[in-house]
Amino acid sequence: MSDVFISYARSTEKQALQVAEALRGQGYNIWRDDELPAHRAYTDVIEERLKAARAVVVIWSAEAAKSHWVRAEANTALEAGTLVQMTVDGVMPPMPFGQIQCADLSGWTGDTEASGWRKVVASVADLVGRAGSSQSRPTAASSGAKFAEPLLAVLAFDNLSGDPEMAFFSDGVSEEILDTVARGSDLKVIARSSSFQFRGADKAVRRVVADLRATHLLDGSVRRSGSRVRIAARLVDCASDTTVWSDRFDRELTDVFELQDEIAAAVAAALKSAFAPRVRAEPIDPAVYEQYLRAREVSTTQGPAGLGTAVALLREVTATAPNFAEGWAQLAVALTGVAWRGGAGEAFKRLRAEALAAAEASLRLDPANATAYAAQNMLEPDGAYEAHLAILRKTEQVAPNHPDTLWTAAYLAFRTGRVREAAEAARKASELDPLDSWPASLHADAMTAVDDEAARRLLLDGRSKWPANPGWSNALMAHAIFHRDWPAFADAEAFAKAHEHYANANVRGMRTYGRAVRDNDPAFADRLRRAVEEELARTGSVALNLVIALAVVGSVDEAFEVVERASYDEIFGDAGVAAGGVYSGGLIFITQSRALLAPDPRFMRLCGKLGLVDFWLKTGRWPDIADEVPYDFRAEAGRLAGATGTSA
């Protein structure tokens, strides 16, 4: 049987032939419908070959997207976990295939070094095995999952209450069960933001394996009638598509916490995993609990717009049920979101104080509450690296495999110069939450200092997966500007225009910046200098992206002169000020800064103003560039600390 089945529309037969020849050159056995035998019904042969293939490469085009045959073949591959997608004319896969990554090979002429083609080859290799392998056909789990240990996806339980308005309640109960299960120190659980996207027909085991790479899934249903609730749950082994455990529970809503623990313990026993002890919650009034679930639903589905409503609801919850640890933890998270989105200053300080009090109330009731620790970490001043590290250590003790813990670890490592460590932690977070763009974005950012070509592939993957998110256009423009890759910059411009990303001020600014660098526009350099002087006069500081931009369009000397005049004292206070402005402080360890500023010993002065030198000396957690710059980085840090009196 063939390794690879190729699905395509007639208008792209030339490209299908190129794909077939290129994969044969890699050592794979290929089947296309030009090999149909004359003595058999072609539908029978196609179905047989399709189901036997270890990988199915679907070539999307305008015609293919309308073809019932191509869509049917793609659907069979999707359900089997064997789907590999590419587009040759820029047309993205139709629903429901848009959730799977699709390599963009628009205008491809058969170049086997093209980044999009390398993505296709890598996906085929993951599914089939490396060329020449004699391994047997992988199961659904082995072809999708990278983890040898269990990786659990808790899906949104179905609402069987007969009232569509109760969907938030079944989602809330499902999420509480997920949180309880995720407390285990040895079990990896995919985040809600990814697993709860699967509903209805999308809950097919193979679909979950293909998108999330889960080894097990927990699914069920919730039926509520007045003050009683019935929950049915089942645990499925994805490799065999068999039920490992199932049960049904009927309880009063006042027993809902006990019920969540019961289900979690049953899942733990079925997976032979040990869970951290959970603080027994007191019974809570069903109406208050429903209000709590409503608040979580609002903050999750409505984003920033729903945070104010969530805060109001959770304030009432904690006032009525002051011993409910999760209520306090969620209030801390919601207040934190409102604080950071409201800007710096006195308003931030007030919200920060209330959020910290809520997090502390939660931890007094439940010292192992990872959500409360996450809120505490977000509320520490931007430059309080040691405080961030201390809270992270506590979080890692109670929830080391939680994607939020991994993301927090990645972000701290990124901002303090440990970009390789950041890339690895962000990769793990992204694997546990593959449908969330935040860990994927941080992974791509960190990789620019580790493997630049891999970083570009990650950025293109992210843009393909989240085309509505302007951040990917911004990052791809920045990457192209640094490498003076003007065709790539033009591609990023065109994509941004097509997807209306220029409504975002950062994307507009990056486009202007890129065009000025491309055209050697002296007028732009003058405007940039004026903008820097205005920001210095207004705030006494300059955002790090502007410092780096000066080095690119002006001179390194001018950038360091600005650093000398700028103060970053506010990042150590509680007013919500970040050194990078809307960007991460990790900017100074990647791309332009790594190439233009870091090799100069004066770079240490900037690091000192950001509090990094003191952090490195106290913790010994030196940045990657310490062993890459042409001067003694550690000695220079020591000299600066001695001169300023900040050494440990």
N, C-alpha and C positions, 0 to 999 in steps of 0.2 A: 504494500500500500504506500501511497505518497506521504511525504512529510508535510507538504504545503499545498493547499487548494487556493487557486486564485479566482476571485469573483470580480467581474467588471462588466461594463456596458460596451456595446460594439464600437462606439465612437472613440473608445480608449484602448482599442485592441493593440495599437502600436506600443503604448506604455505597458500593457499587460505582458507583451512579449519581452520588453526590456526588463521588467520585474522578474519574469521567469528565468531569463538568461543570467541575470545578476545573481539570483539565488542558487541556480545550478552551479554557478562559478564558486559559490560558497560550500558546495558539496551536498545540497539538499535535493531530494526527489520532488519534482513539481508536477502538478496536474492542472491542466486548463481544459475547457470544454472543446478545444480543437482536437482532443484525443478521444472523442466519443466513438465507441465501436459501432459498426453498421448493423450488427445483429441483435442489439438490445435496445429497449425503450430508454431514451435519453434521460427522462425524469428519474428512472430507477438508478441509472448509473451516477447521475449527479448527486442524488441523495446518499448513495452508498459511499462515494468518494468524499463527500462533504463531511459525513459523520466519522469517517475513518481518519481524516486528516488531523494532524497534531496542531497545525496552525492554519488559519484561514485568512488570507490577505485580501481585504476588500478595497478596491480602487474606486474611491468616490469621485463623481463628476456630476455635472448638471443632469446628464442623462441617467446616470446610475441612481441618483437620488429619487428619480421618478420610476425606476424600473422595479416592478413587483418581484422579479426573479432575484435581482441583487439584494433587495431588502429582505426577502425570505432567506437567502443564503446567509446574510449578515445576522439575522435573528437566530438562526440555528447555531451559528458560531458563538454568538453572545451567550446563549443559554448553556453552551458546552464549555465556555471559558477559553475558547481558542481564537477569539477575534483579534486581528491586527488591522489597523485602518490607516489609509493614506489618501490624500486628495491631490489630484493633478491639475485642477483648474481653480483652486481656492474655495470650491464649494464644500462646506462643512457637512458632516454626517447628519441626516435627518433624525428626528426623534424616533426611537428612544436611544439612539446610538451616540448622541452628543456628549454623554457622560464619560465615554471612553476616549482616551487620548487619541488624536489623529495626527499623523505626520504630514506636514505641509511640503509637498514636492511639486508645487506649481512651477511649470516650465522645466521640469526635470528632463534631462537628456540622456540619462543612464549613468551619470557620474557616481561612482560607488563611494566617493569621498564626501558627498553632500551630507550635511548634518541630518536632514530629514531621512535620507536613506539609511544612515547608520542607526537611526532610531528604529526603523522597520527591522533591520537585521538583528538588532539587540532583542527586540520583542520576539521575533521568530526563534532566536537562539534560546530564550527563556522557556518557550513553550515546547520546542522540539528537542532541545539539547544541542550542544555544539555540533557543527557539521561533522559527519562521519560517525556520530555516536550510534551505538547499537542498543541504547536503552529502550525499555518498553514504553508504550504510550502512557503519559502521566495521567493521574486521576485529576478530578476537578480541583482538589485541594493542592496537589503537588504542582500543578501547572500554574496556580495562582498564588500560593502562599510561599513566603520566604522564611517563615518562622518554623523552627522545629518544635518549639513549645506552643501550647494553645494560644490562639489569638481569637478572642470572643467578640462577636458583634451582637449587641442587644438592640433589636429592632423596636420600632414604635408599635406597641400592642394595638390591636384593632379595637375600635370603639363599637361595641354591640349594644349600646344603650338605646338605640333608636332615635336619639336626638343628636344631630350634627354639632350642636353647641357643646356637647360633652366631649368632643375630640380633645380639647385641651386637658381634660381630666385624665383620659387614658394615656395621653402623651406624658403627663406629669407623673403618673404612677410608674410608667415605664422608665422614666428618667430616674426616679428615686431608686428603683430596682437596679438600674445601671450603676448609680453612684455607690450603692451598697456593695455590689459585686466588685467594683473597681477598687475598693479599699484593700483587696488582697495584695500583699507585697510581691507575690510571685506570678500573678496573672495579668496578662496584657488585655486591655479592653478598649475597643475602638470608640472614639469619642462620639457623643450624641450628634454633633453637627454633621458627621458623615453617615452614621448608621441610620439616623431617623429620616434620611432622604428616601429610604426604600419603603414603599407602601403599596398595598394592593398586589397587582401582578408582578411588580418589581421585586417582591420578596422571594422570588425563586432562588433556591440555594445557589445555583450556578451563577446567577447574576450577582449575588452578594460576594461570591468567591472572586469573580472576575474583577469587580470594582474595588473591593475592600481587602481581598486576600485573607479573609477570615478562615480559620480552621473549624470553628463552631459558631452557631448562632442561637440566640435565645429569642423566641417569639411567643406571642400569645394574644389574649384578648381580655378586655375589661368590660364588664356589664354592671352598671350601677342602677339600683332601684332604691330611691329614698336614702336611708342611712346604711343600706347594705351594699356590699360590693362583691362581685364574683370575678376572680382572676383565674384564667386558664393559661398555663405556660408549658412550653416544651423546649428542650435543648436538643439541637440537631448536630450530628457529626457531618461536616460538609463533604469529607472525602467519600463517604459511603452513602450520603443522603439518607441516613437512618436516624430515628429518634433515640437519643441516649437516655432521656428522662422526660417525663411529663406528669403533670398533676393539675388538680383543680382546687381552688380555695374559696370558701364562702366565709365572709367575715363582716362584722360591723365596722364601719369606717373608723370607729375609735380604736380598732386594733390594727390599723393600716401599717404602723411601724413594725409590729411583730410579724405581720404578713410579709413585708419586704425582707426582713431578716430570714424568714423561713425559706422563701424562694431563693435568696442568695446562698444560704447554707446548702440547699439541695443542689444547686448548680455547682457549688464548690466540691461537694461530695462526688458528683458525677464526673467532674474533671480532675478529682483527686488533688485539689488545690486548697491550701490553708488560707483563711481570711483573718485579717486583723480584727481584734475584738471591737465591737461597736457599742458605743454608749447607748444604753436603753433609754429611748425617749418616752416621756410621759404621754399618756393619752391626750389627744388634742380634739377640740370640738370640730366636727366634720365641716362646718361652715368656714371655720378659720383655715382648715387645711385646704379646702377648695380655693380660698382666696390666695393662699400661698402658691398653689399650682397655677392659678390664673396669672399671678405676677411673673412666674417663671416663663409661662407661655408668651406673655406680652413682650418681655425683654428679649426673648429668643427670636420671635417671628417678626417683630416690628423694629428691631435694631435700635439705633440711637433715639429714634422718635418715641419708642416705647419705654425708655428708661425712667422718665419722670413718672409715668403711670405706675410702673413697677415699684418705684421708691415709695409712692403714696400707699400702695397696697401692703407692702412689706412693713412699713411703719405701723400700720394697724395690726398686722399679724404679730409682730414682736411685742406690741403693747398688750395684746390680748393673751398671747402665749409666750411669756418671757423666758420660759425654760426650753424653748424649741430652738436647738442649736442651728439647724439648717435655715430657719427663718432669719436669724441674725447674720449667718454667712452670706445668704443671698442678698440681704439688705446691704451688706458691705460691698459686694460686687457691683450692685446697681448704683450705689452712691459714688463708687470709684469711677464708673463710666460717665456719670453726669459731671463729676469734678473735672476730669481730663478734657471733656468736650466743651466745658464752659469757659476755658481759658484760664490764664494765670491770675494771681492776685488774691485779694481778701476772700472772694467767693470760693476759690479753690481751697483756701485754708479752712474755711468753715465746713465745707463738705468733707474735706480730708479728716478733720477731727471727728465728725460724726461717723464716717466710715471706719476709722480705726477703732472707735468705741464699739461699733457693731461687731467687727472682727474679733476683738478681745472678748466680748460677751459670748460669742460662739465658741471660742477656744476654751473659755472657763468651763463651759458645759461639755465640750467634746474636744479634748486636747489633740485629737488626731484628725481634725477637720481640714482637709487639704484645700477646700474652697476658701476658707477664712485665711489660710496662709497665703494663697495666691493674691487675695485682696491686699493683705499687708504688704506684700512685695511690690505691688503696683503703686502703692501709696508712699513708698520711700522716695526721698529726693533723688533726682536724676544722677547726681554725683556720689551718692552714698553706697558705693560699691561693696564695702564690707558688710553693711546692713543687708543689702540684697543677698549677699553670699550666705550670711547667717540664716536668713529666713529660708533660702533655697535648701540649705542642709536639713532643716527641720521638715520641709515638705518632702524631700527625697526619702526621709525615714518612714513617712506614713503613706506615700503614694509615689514610689519611684518610677512607675511605668505610666503614670497619667500623662496624657499629651500636654496638658498645661504645665506640668512640672518640667517636662523635657523642653518645651518651648521657652520657659523661663530660664532654664539652664543655658539654652542656646543663645538667648538674647544677652544675658550677662556676659557670656564668653565672647560674643561678638563685640560688645561695647568695650571690653577690656583687652582686645587684641588677640584673643586665642581663637582665631578664625577656623582652624581645622577642627578644634573641639566643638565650635559652634555649628559647623557644617554637619558633623556627625550627629549631634543632639537634635538638630532641626530635621535631619533625614529621618531619624527614629520617630519624632513627633509627627512628621508628615505621613509616615507609614501607618501610624495609629489613627490619624485623622486625614485620610487622603482626599477628602472633598472640601477641606478647609484651606483657603489660599494663604493664610498667614504663615504657618510653618513652611509651606512650599516656597513662599517668597523669601523668607529668611534663609532657607537652604540655598537658594540661588544666589542671594547676596554674598553669603559667606564663601561660596564656591568660587567666586571671582578671584579670590586670593589663593585658591588651592589648585584649581584646574579650570582655566578660563574657558576652554572649549566646552567642557562639561557644564559650566555655568550658563553659557549661551544656550545650550540644549535645554537646560532646566527652564530658562526664561521663555523660550519658545513653547515648551510644553505647557508652562503656566498660562501663557497667552491663549493657547489653543483650548485649554480646559476652562479658563475663566475669561472669555473674550470681552465681557462687559466691564471688567475691572481695569480702570485706567492705569493702575500701578505697574502693570506689566509693560505697557507702552512706554511709560516713563523710564523703567529700568532698561529696556532694550535700546531706547534712544541714548541713554547714558553710556551703555556698553559700546555702542557704535561710535559715539563721539570719542571715547578714550582711545579706541583702536583706529580712528580715522577711517572707519569702514563706511563710506558714504552710500554705497548701495544698500547696506543694511539699515542705515539711517533713513533712507528714502522709503524702504519697506515699512519701517516702524511708523513713519509719518503717514503713509497711506493707510495702514491698519488703524491708526488712531483716528484719522478722519472718517473712515468707513464706519467706525463704531462709536463716533461722537465723543471721543475722549478729550477733545479740546475744550469741553465744558469744564474740565478740571484745570485749575490754575497752575498746578505743578507741571502738568503735561505741556501746557502752553509755554511756560517758562523754559522747559527743557528743549522744546522745539526752537525757540528763539536763540537759546544758548548754542545749540548745535549748529544752526545756520550761521551764526556769527563766527564760530570756530572754523567751520568749513570754508567760509568766504574771507577769513582773515579780516573781519570788519573792525577797523579801529574805533569807529563810533560806539560800538557795543562795549568795548573795553572801557571807554570813558564813562558810559552810562553805568557800568558795573561799579567803577570806582566811586562814582557819586552815590550810588545806592549803599555802598559799604560805609561811606562817610556819614550818610544820613542815619544809618542804623547805629553806628557808633555814637553819634551825637544824641540820639533818642534813647538808647538803652544802655550804652556803655559796653556793649558786647557786639559780636558778629557771629551769625550762624555759621557752622562749620562748612556747609556746602558753598557759601560765598567765599570763604578763605581758600578753599580748593579751586574754585572757579578763577579767582585772581591769579593763582599759580599757573593756570592753564592759559589764560589770555593775556596775562601781564608778565610777571616774573616771580620767581620763588622768593627773591628778596622782598618784594612788595608784600607778598602774603605773610611772611614772617614779621614784617614791620607792623602790619595790622594786628597780628597776634600779640605783639608786645604792648599795643595800646588797648587791647580789649581785655575786659574782665569777665570771668565766668563764675563769679562768686555766687550768683543766684541759683546755680544748679545744685548748690549744697543746702538750700533752704527749702521751706515747705510751701512755696508759692506756685508750684507746678511749672517750672521752667526747665526746658531740655536744651542741652548744648547744641544739638543738631537742628533745632527748630522743628520742622515737620519731618526731618530725616533722623535716622539713628546716629548716635555718636560714633558707631562703628565705621562710619564713612572714612575716618582717618586711617583705617587699616586696610583699605581695599582700593582698587582702581587707581585713579589719578594720584591720590595722596600717597599711596604706597610707592608709587614710582617717582613722584616729584618732591614730596616733603620728607618722607621718612628717611631717605639716605642722608639728609643734612642733620648734623648734630643739634641744630636749633629746633628740630622737631621735638626734642625732649622738653623744651620750654613750653610748648603747647600742651604736651602730655601732663606737665606739672600743673598748669593752670586748670586742667580738667580733673585733677585729683588722682590721676592714674599712676603717677610715679610713686606717691605715697602708698597706694594700694599694692603695687607690685613689690615694693620693698618690704611691706609688712607681711604679705601672704606668700611671696615667692612664686606667684602665678604669673610668670613673665609672658609677654606676648610673643607670637611666632616670629615677629620681625627682629626680636632681640638677637637672633642668630643669623640674620640675613643682611643687616645694614653694614656699611664699610667702616664702622667705628665700634668701640667697646660700649655697647648699649647699657649694660649693667653699671659699668664704671661711671658713665655719663649721668645715669640716673642718681647714683650715689653722690656725685659732685653737686648736682643741682639740689638735691635734698639737703646736703650739708650747707650750701650757700643760703638756702631759704629757711633752714631750721625746721624742716618738715619730716626728717627721717625718723624711722621707728626707734 
